[in-house]
Amino acid sequence: MNVLTQIALSHLTSRRRQTLVSLSGIVLGVGFFLGVSSLMRGSERDFIARLIDTQPHVTVSDEFRANPLQPAERLFGKGAVELRNVKPRTETRGIRQYKQKLAVVERLPGVRVAPVLAGQGIITFAGRDVGVTVSGIVPERMLNVSTIEEDMVHGRLEDLDTNPNGIIIGQQLSDRFGIDMGDNLSVAAPSGQVRVFKVVGIFRTGNQEYDESQTFAALKRVQALMDRPNVANNFVLQLDDPMLARDAAARIETLIGYKAVSWQEASEDITSLLKVRNIIMYSVVSAILVVASFGIYNVISTVVLEKTRDIAILKSIGFNAKDIRRIFLMEGVILGALGSVAGCLLGWGIIYGLGRITLRAPGAVEPVPMPVYWGADQFVLAAAFAVLSAVGAAYLPARKGGRVQPVDILRGAA
């Protein structure tokens, strides 16, 4: 193999300009492959992280996947009498025995959960009315499953414990109605109950609709407002590993019966779009390496044409067709390996440069760095694809070189 390697290297060094051009194609292909891959995967991870941070990993609601059968349907499903316009009894909505079911969910490993009672209300302030969502929470539990504390502009989430009549509103609602900290608001519920709340906190998430329509108050206070004592209609869950949310949701739904929706299910259209984007991205950057491999094919094909007499001599002194193929395949491996190493260095520099770029979105307070991905897997993938492309490009010329008949070549030369 040492002799074959020396022959392969002599072929490449004898045509330095063409070899450098082919090598440059591989280097640029690997470098741009890594740059584009890092940027696309970095933006994907950043988007998913933001998506996960702004919503629960799993949400359990007071609904069922399928409506339960009525007693008459269960007992006389194939009966001769058909009952029409059967309606369920009017009852207080919510998760039945939510404290017991909350304890069941809490026992699952790697799960943090908080009960929520969410309902619609009308806020009245200075003679103006606005419809909002009033969410009753337990601040201590909510801190473990939500990032709302990080978005607080004034006050803290724990202030709801020290002030049972407190309410936390969004910045957009505060600006729209001129509501300040310490102001009193009248909140009316569909049940007809009206309560006075004091503003003890203001948050800003950057989502205008959410900041204008969402409010938080103590769970017991909202239960009294909605006339739904000892009731919660949602469980908000966070997992140690967000990627396990779909499996956790299925298990929770089996344990307690209520509908559990993971963040993947709630954002299935977005995750599908990201997969399609990745397919397009890898197709484009892979095409760069495929195009670069044609340069290797051209160099090795030219070497085969120019070295037919040398091939004939090698065969006449004992080298077989397999050895000849190995020589030219080794040339492809050498070009692919050198191009991969240099390309990875170039890609590292491109990723480093992209990571230092900052962008300022319209209306943003602070600049945001360009999201990049530094995973070693993309370097391995780029290098492996480059080597495979180089070997593939060298295969046809190598096969042709192995078929050279020394008798024909030497007879023609004579």
Beta strands, then each sheet from edge to edge (+ up, - down):
strand 1: 58-61
strand 2: 111-125
strand 3: 128-137
strand 4: 152-154
strand 5: 166-170
strand 6: 184-188
strand 7: 194-203
strand 8: 214-218
strand 9: 234-239
strand 10: 260-262
strand 11: 358-359
strand 12: 368-369
sheet 1: 4+ 7- 5- 8+ 3+ 2- 9+ 1- 10+
sheet 2: 4+ 7- 5- 8+ 3+ 2- 6+
sheet 3: 11+ 12-
end
